[in-house]
Amino acid sequence: MIRKLLRRVFRRDEPPAHEPAVIPVARHGIHREQISPAARQVVGRLQEAGFQAYVVGGAVRDLIAGHEPKDFDVATSATPEDARALFRRSRIIGRRFRIVHVIVGNEVVEVSTFRAANDREAETDEHGRVLRDNVFGSQEEDAARRDFTINALYYDPTHETVVDYHHGVADLKQKTLRVIGEPHKRYREDPIRLLRAVRMAAKLGLAIDPAARAPIREMAPLLENVPAARVFDEMLKLLLSGHAVECIRQLRDEGLHHGLLPLLDVILEQPLGERFVMLALANTDARVTAGKPVSPGFLFSTLLWHEVLAAWETRRGADEPRIPALYAAMDDVLERQSEKLAITRRIAGDIKDIWALQPRFEQNTGKRPLRLVEQPRFRAGYDFLLLRAESGELPKELADWWRAFAEGDTEQRMAMLTPEKKPARRRRPRRRREAEGPGQDEERRVE
């Protein structure tokens, strides 16, 4: 308590105040029509009530970089209670950071209050990671506590200006990723920033500033202290960014892949495994770029498949039955993953469904194929099969057969079916009395 009081009084580490750059639309290129109507409505109502309010962070960054934002967040001088009172369809959520979710039509706009510097009253663990921080501050303090300069940008839809405290617009133009403040301290406050740096650089084609890059490898062990759910969320963002191939390569270059997905580093060192994983990531990137839906379950099933194969082969080598051995291997791999990644039960179920279908694709005789195409997960399992064949794990002929079967109509499918070979019928041995003949039977009765 005394230390917190002294920090409040002296604020020794607080940077000196300075005026931000207010950049006009002619220089940043964002027009209010590019902001979602819901976000514009939220900002407008907050401003009408006398509060400062801006679209902030990733949406501003992406629009300047020429990317389509996934969502629009708002930062304001209003407290969560103030914002909650202004919007009927809203709720306060969060413990580490209290924010307000405002529902406008089918869209949810995240509204956060300007926060003070982390060192004022933030609760941290023994490694310096911030556990809880709900101390509100000014816009300048809020900008100073953000991770990278390109994320500390505030867009005002009313005046079409960008407020920039840390030269984030210039860094975007110069294709450079810089940390706000001292990198070691900022990574220690939130080790997820180590992964975020790689994702931002890969997604936007930025070079990580040498001062920001130097501590990454040495501070990677700090990720061990991050809750598994947060690591999983960040990995999803990274792998579904549309630049997963480049992200994985940079993770490996920076030494961050070890331990994130247990044994992923081993997979990437196996020629067959690496080809399969990279094909899956390239396929995911292409779908994201084309605006097609992507399944997290399918993606993680590809990343972990070769670990399942290795565990399956080990169990079969110990004379375990084929299918029970596969299910046991699946459980082993997912259990190891749970130590680092909080894979949700639903996603884990999707993963196991895809894996469990694979042996059934190798049985394409009789009526089995007709039953298989009726399975809810057939399409995901079929796409998985095609990747296995493309990587060289399965014969191309098997994939070609299933491709023709999946694309054919009912008549074509029926024509492709081949009768299932029935096992040879064993002749029943003749009974002894039949073998002796009726004459001997008569003699036996006479006696």
ZIBELBEL-V991752 format. One line per field, one symbol per residue. phi: phi as a letter, one per 40 degrees, with the letter a starting at -180 (. if undefined). psi: psi as a letter, one per 30 degrees, with the letter a starting at -180 (. if undefined). A space follows every 50 residues. Layout:
phi: ???
psi: ???
//
This chain:
phi: .cccccccccfccccccacccbccccccgcbdccccdccccccccccccg bcaacbgdccdccccgbcccabcbbacccdcccdccbccaacbgbcbcbb cbcbgcbbbcbbcdbcccccaccbcccgcccaabccaccccccccccbcc bbbbbbccbfbbcbcbfcccccccfbbbccgcddcccccacdcccccccc cccbgbccddcccdcdcccddcccccddccccccccdccbcgbcdccccc dcccgcccgcbdgcccdcccdcccccccccccccdcccccgccbcdcccc cccbccccdcccccccccgcddcdcccccdcccccccccbbccccccccc dccccccdccccbbbgcddccccccdcdccccccdccccccgcbcccccc cccccccccdcccccccbdccccdccccccccccccgcccccccccd
psi: eeeeeeeeeehegklkklklkjklffefgkkfffkkeeeeeeeeeeefgg lkklklbeeeeeeefgljkeljlkklfkleeeeeffkeilkklleejklk jkkjbgkkkkkkkkllkfgegkklaffgkkekjhjlaleeeeefflelef fhkkkjfefhlkkjfgheeeeeeghkjkkkajeeeeeeejfffeeeeeee eeeghlkkkeefeefeefgefffffkkeeeeeeeeeeefgffheeeeeee eeefgffkfejkgeeeeffkeeeeeeeeeeeeeeeeeeefglkkjeeeef eeefefeeeeeeeeeefggkkeeeeeeeeeeeeeeeeffekikleeeeee eeeeeffeffffihlbgeeeeeffkegeeeeeeeeeeeeefgelkeeeee eeeeeeflaeeeeeffkkkkkkkkkkkkkkleeeeflfeeeeeeee.
//
